[in-house]
Amino acid sequence: MTRTITLELPESLYASLTQRAEQQQSTPEQLILDSLATTLGNGAQSVDDDPLIRLAGCITSDITDIAERHHEYLGQALLDELRHGNENEP
């Protein structure tokens, strides 16, 4: 069973959507469906689709548990930035 949903998009967003669809030889509708499926957990995002994959392996670090503790590291970095971020501003 399928359902129909009508969306009203700002012109700039629609232009970006159609441009991306053309680049991927797809349709705007299919990109929206794929995005929703990925966001809602009903679709598997390919590693090739990950925009950060090109950065994998380009940084050397002693941290070996980033996959398990990435939320903790991001949270700590954000906290540090919030606490100390204004010190460098004029």
C-alpha positions as CSV (number, residue, x, y, z in Angstrom):
1,M,0.0,0.0,0.0
2,T,1.3,3.5,-0.8
3,R,0.2,7.0,0.3
4,T,0.4,10.2,-1.5
5,I,1.9,13.3,0.2
6,T,2.0,16.7,-1.4
7,L,4.9,19.0,-0.4
8,E,5.3,22.7,-1.0
9,L,9.0,23.5,-1.4
10,P,10.7,26.9,-1.6
11,E,12.0,27.5,-5.1
12,S,15.7,27.4,-4.0
13,L,15.2,24.0,-2.3
14,Y,13.4,22.6,-5.3
15,A,16.2,23.8,-7.6
16,S,18.8,22.1,-5.5
17,L,16.7,18.9,-5.4
18,T,16.2,18.8,-9.2
19,Q,19.9,19.5,-9.7
20,R,20.9,16.7,-7.4
21,A,18.4,14.4,-9.1
22,E,19.9,15.1,-12.5
23,Q,23.5,14.6,-11.2
24,Q,22.4,11.2,-9.8
25,Q,20.3,10.3,-12.8
26,S,17.3,10.0,-10.6
27,T,14.1,11.9,-10.0
28,P,13.3,14.5,-7.2
29,E,10.6,12.1,-5.9
30,Q,13.1,9.2,-5.7
31,L,15.7,11.3,-3.8
32,I,13.0,12.4,-1.3
33,L,11.9,8.7,-0.8
34,D,15.5,7.6,-0.4
35,S,16.2,10.4,2.1
36,L,13.1,9.6,4.2
37,A,13.9,5.9,4.2
38,T,17.5,6.6,5.4
39,T,16.4,9.2,8.0
40,L,13.6,6.9,9.4
41,G,15.9,3.9,9.4
42,N,14.0,2.0,6.7
43,G,16.8,2.2,4.2
44,A,20.4,1.4,4.3
45,Q,22.7,4.3,3.4
46,S,25.6,3.1,1.3
47,V,29.1,4.0,2.4
48,D,29.5,5.5,-1.0
49,D,26.7,8.0,-0.2
50,D,28.4,9.2,3.0
51,P,29.8,12.7,2.4
52,L,32.5,12.3,5.0
53,I,33.9,9.0,3.7
54,R,36.5,10.8,1.7
55,L,38.0,12.0,5.0
56,A,38.4,8.6,6.4
57,G,42.0,7.8,7.3
58,C,43.3,11.3,6.7
59,I,43.9,12.1,10.3
60,T,46.5,10.5,12.6
61,S,45.5,10.2,16.2
62,D,46.2,8.1,19.3
63,I,42.4,7.8,19.9
64,T,41.4,4.2,19.1
65,D,37.8,4.1,20.4
66,I,36.2,6.9,18.3
67,A,33.6,4.5,16.9
68,E,32.4,3.5,20.3
69,R,32.7,6.9,22.0
70,H,32.1,9.4,19.2
71,H,29.1,11.0,21.0
72,E,31.1,11.5,24.1
73,Y,34.0,13.1,22.2
74,L,31.6,15.4,20.2
75,G,29.9,16.4,23.4
76,Q,33.1,17.2,25.2
77,A,34.4,19.2,22.2
78,L,31.1,21.2,22.2
79,L,31.3,21.8,25.9
80,D,34.9,23.0,25.6
81,E,34.0,25.3,22.8
82,L,31.1,26.7,24.7
83,R,33.2,27.3,27.8
84,H,36.3,28.6,26.1
85,G,35.1,29.7,22.7
86,N,34.7,33.4,23.6
87,E,38.2,33.8,25.0
88,N,39.7,34.2,21.5
89,E,37.2,36.8,20.3
90,P,38.1,40.5,20.3
